Amino acid sequence: MKISIDFGHPYFDEQAIFALTPADLDGFYADEDEVDRLDLFFVLEASLHRFQSEDRLKAAARCAFLMAYYLFVPLTPPASCELAEYYIDRALEWDATPEYSQWKERIDKGN
């Protein structure tokens, strides 16, 4: 899926959030400049808060999973493991899927 940052609408809709894959995030990170790479994280964060406030917890869980992945694999900022653990735990709290559980195990091993 092609990811674009739109400051006029800095959220993903539910259909888009479920269509996004870790490979999409990797591709975006490889193709974009540093500012857009960071902006993507904040668009995911804003989307998560919106879904959570609207009680759309499966969509919020997907955002949290994608944020955990993005922090842990492409971004790897300081404390990436701790941050990724926080978001993967939220994902599992809201929607305990096998995919999220597998990533929890990977994240718990560290990077």
DSSP file (Angstrom, degrees, kcal/mol; ACC not computed):
  #  RESIDUE AA STRUCTURE BP1 BP2  ACC     N-H-->O    O-->H-N    N-H-->O    O-->H-N    TCO  KAPPA ALPHA  PHI   PSI    X-CA   Y-CA   Z-CA
    1    1 A M              0   0    0      0, 0.0     2,-0.5     0, 0.0    20,-0.1   0.000 360.0 360.0 360.0 137.7    0.0    0.0    0.0
    2    2 A K        -     0   0    0     18,-0.0     2,-0.4    25,-0.0    22,-0.0  -0.678 360.0-152.8 -79.5 124.0    1.3    3.5   -0.8
    3    3 A I        +     0   0    0     -2,-0.5     2,-0.4    21,-0.2    37,-0.0  -0.829  16.7 176.7-100.2 134.5    1.6    5.6    2.3
    4    4 A S        -     0   0    0     -2,-0.4     2,-0.5    36,-0.0    24,-0.0  -0.994  26.3-131.1-136.6 147.6    1.4    9.4    2.2
    5    5 A I        -     0   0    0     -2,-0.4     2,-0.5     5,-0.0     3,-0.1  -0.853  23.0-175.5 -97.9 124.8    1.4   12.0    4.9
    6    6 A D    >   -     0   0    0     -2,-0.5     3,-1.2     3,-0.3     5,-0.2  -0.935  14.6-166.7-125.0 106.0   -1.4   14.5    4.7
    7    7 A F  T 3  S+     0   0    0     -2,-0.5    -1,-0.1     1,-0.3    -2,-0.0   0.719  91.2  60.3 -66.2 -19.3   -1.3   17.3    7.2
    8    8 A G  T 3  S+     0   0    0      1,-0.3    -1,-0.3    -3,-0.1    -3,-0.0   0.739 123.7  19.4 -76.3 -23.9   -4.9   18.2    6.3
    9    9 A H  S <  S+     0   0    0     -3,-1.2     2,-1.4     2,-0.0    -3,-0.3  -0.633  74.0 179.3-144.2  79.0   -6.0   14.8    7.4
   10   10 A P        +     0   0    0      0, 0.0     2,-0.3     0, 0.0    37,-0.2  -0.148  53.6  82.9 -83.6  44.7   -3.3   13.3    9.7
   11   11 A Y  S    S-     0   0    0     -2,-1.4     2,-0.4    -5,-0.2    33,-0.1  -0.960  71.1-127.6-139.1 155.2   -5.0   10.0   10.4
   12   12 A F        -     0   0    0     31,-0.4     2,-0.1    -2,-0.3     0, 0.0  -0.855  28.6-128.6 -97.0 142.1   -5.5    6.7    8.7
   13   13 A D     >  -     0   0    0     -2,-0.4     4,-2.4     1,-0.1     5,-0.2  -0.410  31.0-100.4 -81.3 170.0   -9.0    5.5    8.3
   14   14 A E  H  > S+     0   0    0      1,-0.2     4,-1.8     2,-0.2     5,-0.2   0.879 121.6  52.5 -61.1 -41.0   -9.9    2.0    9.5
   15   15 A Q  H  > S+     0   0    0      1,-0.2     4,-1.2     2,-0.2    -1,-0.2   0.925 111.9  46.5 -61.2 -44.3   -9.7    0.4    6.0
   16   16 A A  H  > S+     0   0    0      1,-0.2     4,-1.7     2,-0.2    -2,-0.2   0.891 108.5  54.9 -65.9 -40.0   -6.2    1.8    5.5
   17   17 A I  H  < S+     0   0    0     -4,-2.4    -1,-0.2     1,-0.2    -2,-0.2   0.867 110.6  45.7 -66.1 -34.5   -4.9    0.8    8.9
   18   18 A F  H  < S+     0   0    0     -4,-1.8    -1,-0.2    -5,-0.2    -2,-0.2   0.723 111.3  53.5 -79.1 -20.2   -5.9   -2.9    8.3
   19   19 A A  H  < S+     0   0    0     -4,-1.2    -2,-0.2    -5,-0.2    -1,-0.2   0.754  88.5  98.1 -81.4 -25.3   -4.4   -2.8    4.8
   20   20 A L     <  -     0   0    0     -4,-1.7   -18,-0.0    -5,-0.1    46,-0.0  -0.373  55.0-171.3 -67.1 140.2   -1.0   -1.5    6.1
   21   21 A T     >  -     0   0    0    -20,-0.1     4,-1.8    -2,-0.1     3,-0.4  -0.850  39.5-107.5-124.5 162.2    1.6   -4.2    6.6
   22   22 A P  H  > S+     0   0    0      0, 0.0     4,-2.4     0, 0.0     5,-0.2   0.869 121.7  58.1 -55.4 -35.3    5.1   -4.1    8.1
   23   23 A A  H  > S+     0   0    0      1,-0.2     4,-2.5     2,-0.2     5,-0.2   0.873 102.9  53.2 -63.5 -36.4    6.5   -4.4    4.6
   24   24 A D  H  > S+     0   0    0     -3,-0.4     4,-2.4     2,-0.2    -1,-0.2   0.917 109.4  48.4 -62.6 -42.7    4.6   -1.1    3.7
   25   25 A L  H  X S+     0   0    0     -4,-1.8     4,-2.5     2,-0.2    -2,-0.2   0.904 111.1  50.4 -64.2 -41.5    6.3    0.6    6.7
   26   26 A D  H  X S+     0   0    0     -4,-2.4     4,-2.2     2,-0.2    -2,-0.2   0.923 111.1  48.9 -61.0 -44.8    9.7   -0.7    5.7
   27   27 A G  H  X S+     0   0    0     -4,-2.5     4,-1.8     2,-0.2    -2,-0.2   0.903 111.1  49.6 -63.2 -42.3    9.2    0.5    2.1
   28   28 A F  H  X S+     0   0    0     -4,-2.4     4,-2.0     1,-0.2    -1,-0.2   0.937 110.8  50.0 -61.0 -46.8    8.1    4.0    3.4
   29   29 A Y  H  < S+     0   0    0     -4,-2.5    -2,-0.2     1,-0.2    -1,-0.2   0.886 112.5  47.4 -60.2 -40.0   11.1    4.2    5.7
   30   30 A A  H  < S+     0   0    0     -4,-2.2    -1,-0.2     1,-0.2    -2,-0.2   0.824 118.7  39.7 -70.5 -31.6   13.5    3.2    2.8
   31   31 A D  H  < S+     0   0    0     -4,-1.8    -2,-0.2    -5,-0.2    -1,-0.2   0.675 104.4  70.8 -95.2 -18.8   12.0    5.7    0.3
   32   32 A E  S  < S-     0   0    0     -4,-2.0     2,-0.1    -5,-0.2    -4,-0.0  -0.503  78.8-103.6-105.1 167.1   11.3    8.8    2.4
   33   33 A D     >  -     0   0    0     -2,-0.2     4,-2.3     1,-0.1     5,-0.2  -0.305  43.1 -96.2 -81.2 171.5   13.3   11.5    4.1
   34   34 A E  H  > S+     0   0    0      1,-0.2     4,-1.9     2,-0.2     5,-0.2   0.858 121.3  52.6 -59.1 -40.4   14.0   11.7    7.8
   35   35 A V  H  > S+     0   0    0      1,-0.2     4,-2.7     2,-0.2    -1,-0.2   0.941 111.3  45.5 -64.0 -47.5   11.1   14.1    8.5
   36   36 A D  H  > S+     0   0    0      1,-0.2     4,-2.1     2,-0.2    -1,-0.2   0.867 108.4  58.1 -64.8 -35.1    8.5   12.0    6.8
   37   37 A R  H  X S+     0   0    0     -4,-2.3     4,-0.9     1,-0.2    -1,-0.2   0.920 112.6  40.0 -59.1 -43.3    9.8    8.9    8.5
   38   38 A L  H  X S+     0   0    0     -4,-1.9     4,-1.4     1,-0.2     3,-0.4   0.886 110.4  58.2 -73.2 -38.9    9.2   10.5   11.9
   39   39 A D  H  X S+     0   0    0     -4,-2.7     4,-2.1     1,-0.2     5,-0.2   0.859  98.2  61.5 -59.4 -35.2    5.9   12.0   10.8
   40   40 A L  H  X S+     0   0    0     -4,-2.1     4,-2.4     1,-0.2    -1,-0.2   0.911 100.6  53.3 -59.0 -41.6    4.6    8.6    9.9
   41   41 A F  H  X S+     0   0    0     -4,-0.9     4,-2.4    -3,-0.4    -1,-0.2   0.924 109.9  47.8 -58.5 -43.1    5.0    7.5   13.5
   42   42 A F  H  X S+     0   0    0     -4,-1.4     4,-2.6     2,-0.2    -1,-0.2   0.814 108.5  53.5 -71.6 -29.6    2.9   10.5   14.7
   43   43 A V  H  X S+     0   0    0     -4,-2.1     4,-2.3     2,-0.2   -31,-0.4   0.906 110.7  47.7 -67.5 -40.9    0.2    9.8   12.1
   44   44 A L  H  X S+     0   0    0     -4,-2.4     4,-2.6    -5,-0.2    -2,-0.2   0.920 112.4  49.8 -62.2 -43.1    0.0    6.3   13.5
   45   45 A E  H  X S+     0   0    0     -4,-2.4     4,-2.3     2,-0.2    -2,-0.2   0.927 111.2  47.7 -62.4 -46.1   -0.2    7.7   17.0
   46   46 A A  H  X S+     0   0    0     -4,-2.6     4,-2.1     1,-0.2    -1,-0.2   0.897 112.4  50.2 -62.4 -40.1   -2.9   10.2   16.1
   47   47 A S  H  X S+     0   0    0     -4,-2.3     4,-2.9     2,-0.2     5,-0.3   0.918 108.4  52.5 -63.7 -43.7   -4.9    7.4   14.4
   48   48 A L  H  X S+     0   0    0     -4,-2.6     4,-2.8     1,-0.2     5,-0.2   0.937 110.2  47.7 -57.9 -48.1   -4.5    5.2   17.5
   49   49 A H  H  X S+     0   0    0     -4,-2.3     4,-2.5     1,-0.2    -1,-0.2   0.889 112.2  49.8 -62.6 -38.9   -5.9    7.9   19.8
   50   50 A R  H  X S+     0   0    0     -4,-2.1     4,-1.5     2,-0.2    -2,-0.2   0.953 113.3  44.8 -64.9 -49.2   -8.8    8.5   17.5
   51   51 A F  H  <>S+     0   0    0     -4,-2.9     5,-3.0     1,-0.2    -2,-0.2   0.914 114.3  50.3 -61.2 -42.2   -9.7    4.8   17.2
   52   52 A Q  H ><5S+     0   0    0     -4,-2.8     3,-1.6    -5,-0.3    -1,-0.2   0.922 109.4  49.6 -63.4 -44.1   -9.3    4.4   21.0
   53   53 A S  H 3<5S+     0   0    0     -4,-2.5    -1,-0.2     1,-0.3    -2,-0.2   0.778 111.8  49.6 -67.2 -25.0  -11.5    7.4   21.8
   54   54 A E  T 3<5S-     0   0    0     -4,-1.5    -1,-0.3    -5,-0.2    -2,-0.2   0.304 115.5-117.9 -93.7   7.9  -14.2    6.0   19.4
   55   55 A D  T < 5 +     0   0    0     -3,-1.6     2,-1.1     1,-0.2    -3,-0.2   0.797  69.3 140.4  59.5  31.9  -13.9    2.6   21.1
   56   56 A R     >< +     0   0    0     -5,-3.0     4,-2.2     1,-0.2     3,-0.2  -0.687  21.4 167.5 -99.4  77.1  -12.8    0.9   17.8
   57   57 A L  H  >  +     0   0    0     -2,-1.1     4,-2.6     1,-0.2    -1,-0.2   0.767  65.4  57.5 -73.8 -28.3  -10.3   -1.2   19.7
   58   58 A K  H  > S+     0   0    0      2,-0.2     4,-1.9     1,-0.2    -1,-0.2   0.915 111.9  43.8 -66.4 -39.8   -9.4   -3.7   16.9
   59   59 A A  H  > S+     0   0    0     -3,-0.2     4,-2.2     2,-0.2    -2,-0.2   0.896 113.6  51.1 -68.8 -40.2   -8.3   -0.7   14.8
   60   60 A A  H  X S+     0   0    0     -4,-2.2     4,-2.7     1,-0.2    -2,-0.2   0.901 109.0  52.0 -62.0 -40.1   -6.5    0.8   17.8
   61   61 A A  H  X S+     0   0    0     -4,-2.6     4,-2.6     2,-0.2    -1,-0.2   0.900 107.4  51.6 -63.0 -40.5   -4.8   -2.5   18.3
   62   62 A R  H  X S+     0   0    0     -4,-1.9     4,-2.6     2,-0.2    -1,-0.2   0.917 110.5  48.8 -63.5 -42.1   -3.6   -2.6   14.7
   63   63 A C  H  X S+     0   0    0     -4,-2.2     4,-2.7     2,-0.2    -2,-0.2   0.941 111.2  49.8 -59.8 -47.4   -2.2    0.9   15.1
   64   64 A A  H  X S+     0   0    0     -4,-2.7     4,-2.5     1,-0.2    -2,-0.2   0.900 111.2  49.3 -61.1 -41.1   -0.4   -0.1   18.3
   65   65 A F  H  X S+     0   0    0     -4,-2.6     4,-2.7     2,-0.2    -1,-0.2   0.944 112.2  47.3 -61.4 -48.2    1.0   -3.2   16.5
   66   66 A L  H  X S+     0   0    0     -4,-2.6     4,-2.8     1,-0.2    -2,-0.2   0.876 112.1  50.6 -63.4 -36.9    2.2   -1.1   13.6
   67   67 A M  H  X S+     0   0    0     -4,-2.7     4,-2.6     2,-0.2     5,-0.2   0.917 109.8  50.0 -66.3 -42.6    3.7    1.4   15.9
   68   68 A A  H  X S+     0   0    0     -4,-2.5     4,-2.3    -5,-0.2    -2,-0.2   0.937 114.0  45.6 -59.6 -46.5    5.5   -1.3   17.9
   69   69 A Y  H  X S+     0   0    0     -4,-2.7     4,-3.1     2,-0.2    -2,-0.2   0.947 112.9  49.3 -61.2 -48.7    6.9   -2.7   14.7
   70   70 A Y  H  <>S+     0   0    0     -4,-2.8     5,-2.7     1,-0.2     6,-0.5   0.881 114.6  45.1 -62.1 -39.7    7.9    0.7   13.3
   71   71 A L  I  <>S+     0   0    0     -4,-2.6     5,-1.6     4,-0.2    -1,-0.2   0.902 118.6  42.7 -67.3 -41.1    9.7    1.6   16.5
   72   72 A F  I  <5S+     0   0    0     -4,-2.3    -2,-0.2    -5,-0.2    -3,-0.2   0.855 126.0  23.5 -78.4 -37.5   11.4   -1.8   16.8
   73   73 A V  I  <5S+     0   0    0     -4,-3.1    -3,-0.2    -5,-0.2    -2,-0.1   0.914 130.4  16.1-100.7 -71.7   12.5   -2.4   13.2
   74   74 A P  I   5S+     0   0    0      0, 0.0    -3,-0.2     0, 0.0    -4,-0.1   0.958 130.0  36.2 -75.4 -47.2   13.0    0.6   11.0
   75   75 A L  I   < +     0   0    0     -5,-2.7    -4,-0.2    -6,-0.1    -3,-0.1   0.961  69.5 176.1 -71.2 -50.9   13.1    3.6   13.4
   76   76 A T      < +     0   0    0     -5,-1.6    -4,-0.1    -6,-0.5     3,-0.1   0.902  15.3 176.4  41.4  59.2   15.0    2.0   16.3
   77   77 A P    >   -     0   0    0      0, 0.0     3,-1.5     0, 0.0     4,-0.2  -0.212  47.8 -61.2 -73.8 175.8   15.2    5.2   18.4
   78   78 A P  T 3  S+     0   0    0      0, 0.0     5,-0.1     0, 0.0    -2,-0.0  -0.361 130.8  16.6 -54.7 139.9   16.7    5.3   21.9
   79   79 A A  T 3> S+     0   0    0     -3,-0.1     4,-2.6     3,-0.1     5,-0.3   0.762  80.9 152.0  65.4  27.7   14.7    2.9   24.1
   80   80 A S  H <>  +     0   0    0     -3,-1.5     4,-2.8     1,-0.2     5,-0.2   0.868  68.1  52.3 -58.5 -37.9   13.1    1.3   21.1
   81   81 A C  H  > S+     0   0    0      2,-0.2     4,-2.7     1,-0.2    -1,-0.2   0.945 111.5  45.3 -63.7 -47.3   12.6   -2.0   22.9
   82   82 A E  H  > S+     0   0    0      2,-0.2     4,-1.9     1,-0.2    -2,-0.2   0.915 116.0  46.2 -63.2 -43.0   10.8   -0.4   25.8
   83   83 A L  H  X S+     0   0    0     -4,-2.6     4,-1.9     2,-0.2    -2,-0.2   0.932 113.4  48.5 -65.3 -45.5    8.6    1.7   23.5
   84   84 A A  H  X S+     0   0    0     -4,-2.8     4,-2.7    -5,-0.3     5,-0.3   0.892 109.1  54.1 -62.5 -39.2    7.8   -1.2   21.2
   85   85 A E  H  X S+     0   0    0     -4,-2.7     4,-2.2    -5,-0.2    -1,-0.2   0.903 105.9  53.3 -61.4 -40.7    6.9   -3.4   24.3
   86   86 A Y  H  X S+     0   0    0     -4,-1.9     4,-1.7     1,-0.2    -1,-0.2   0.949 113.7  41.4 -58.5 -49.5    4.5   -0.7   25.5
   87   87 A Y  H  X S+     0   0    0     -4,-1.9     4,-2.4     1,-0.2    -2,-0.2   0.870 113.3  51.3 -71.8 -36.6    2.7   -0.6   22.1
   88   88 A I  H  X S+     0   0    0     -4,-2.7     4,-2.3     1,-0.2    -1,-0.2   0.871 108.5  53.5 -69.5 -33.0    2.7   -4.4   21.5
   89   89 A D  H  X S+     0   0    0     -4,-2.2     4,-2.0    -5,-0.3    -1,-0.2   0.897 109.0  48.8 -64.5 -38.9    1.2   -4.9   25.0
   90   90 A R  H  X S+     0   0    0     -4,-1.7     4,-2.0     2,-0.2     5,-0.2   0.923 109.6  52.6 -64.8 -43.1   -1.6   -2.4   24.1
   91   91 A A  H  X S+     0   0    0     -4,-2.4     4,-2.2     1,-0.2    -2,-0.2   0.931 112.0  45.0 -57.5 -46.0   -2.2   -4.3   20.9
   92   92 A L  H  < S+     0   0    0     -4,-2.3     4,-0.2     1,-0.2    -1,-0.2   0.835 109.2  56.6 -68.6 -32.4   -2.5   -7.5   22.7
   93   93 A E  H  < S+     0   0    0     -4,-2.0    -1,-0.2     1,-0.2    -2,-0.2   0.886 117.1  34.6 -63.3 -38.9   -4.8   -6.0   25.4
   94   94 A W  H  < S+     0   0    0     -4,-2.0    -2,-0.2     1,-0.2    -1,-0.2   0.719 139.8   5.4 -91.9 -23.2   -7.2   -4.8   22.7
   95   95 A D     <  -     0   0    0     -4,-2.2     2,-2.0    -5,-0.2    -1,-0.2  -0.593  65.0-155.6-164.7  92.8   -7.0   -7.7   20.3
   96   96 A A        +     0   0    0     -4,-0.2    -4,-0.1    -3,-0.2    -3,-0.0  -0.492  30.4 165.7 -79.6  79.9   -4.9  -10.8   21.1
   97   97 A T     >  -     0   0    0     -2,-2.0     4,-2.2    -6,-0.1     5,-0.2  -0.571  48.8-117.7 -91.3 158.0   -4.1  -12.1   17.7
   98   98 A P  H  > S+     0   0    0      0, 0.0     4,-2.5     0, 0.0     5,-0.2   0.877 115.0  57.2 -59.9 -36.9   -1.4  -14.7   16.9
   99   99 A E  H  > S+     0   0    0      1,-0.2     4,-1.8     2,-0.2     5,-0.1   0.927 109.1  44.3 -59.8 -45.5    0.5  -12.1   14.8
  100  100 A Y  H  > S+     0   0    0      1,-0.2     4,-2.1     2,-0.2    -1,-0.2   0.887 112.2  52.8 -68.4 -38.5    0.7   -9.7   17.7
  101  101 A S  H  X S+     0   0    0     -4,-2.2     4,-1.9     2,-0.2    -2,-0.2   0.898 107.7  51.5 -62.9 -41.0    1.7  -12.5   20.1
  102  102 A Q  H  X S+     0   0    0     -4,-2.5     4,-1.8     1,-0.2    -1,-0.2   0.905 110.9  47.8 -63.4 -41.1    4.6  -13.5   17.7
  103  103 A W  H  X S+     0   0    0     -4,-1.8     4,-2.9     2,-0.2     5,-0.2   0.851 106.1  58.2 -69.1 -33.5    5.8   -9.9   17.6
  104  104 A K  H  X S+     0   0    0     -4,-2.1     4,-2.6     1,-0.2    -1,-0.2   0.934 106.7  49.0 -58.6 -45.3    5.6   -9.7   21.4
  105  105 A E  H  X S+     0   0    0     -4,-1.9     4,-1.0     2,-0.2    -2,-0.2   0.913 112.9  46.9 -60.9 -43.7    8.0  -12.6   21.6
  106  106 A R  H >X S+     0   0    0     -4,-1.8     3,-0.6     1,-0.2     4,-0.5   0.926 113.7  47.3 -64.7 -44.9   10.4  -11.1   19.1
  107  107 A I  H >< S+     0   0    0     -4,-2.9     3,-1.6     1,-0.2    -2,-0.2   0.902 106.0  58.2 -64.1 -41.0   10.3   -7.7   20.8
  108  108 A D  H 3< S+     0   0    0     -4,-2.6    -1,-0.2     1,-0.3    -2,-0.2   0.767  99.5  59.6 -61.8 -25.1   10.9   -9.3   24.2
  109  109 A K  H << S-     0   0    0     -4,-1.0    -1,-0.3    -3,-0.6    -2,-0.2   0.678 107.7-136.9 -75.3 -17.3   14.1  -10.8   22.9
  110  110 A G    <<        0   0    0     -3,-1.6    -1,-0.2    -4,-0.5    -2,-0.1  -0.111 360.0 360.0  86.9 173.3   15.4   -7.3   22.2
  111  111 A N              0   0    0     -3,-0.1    -1,-0.1    -4,-0.0    -3,-0.0   0.372 360.0 360.0-128.1 360.0   17.3   -5.8   19.2
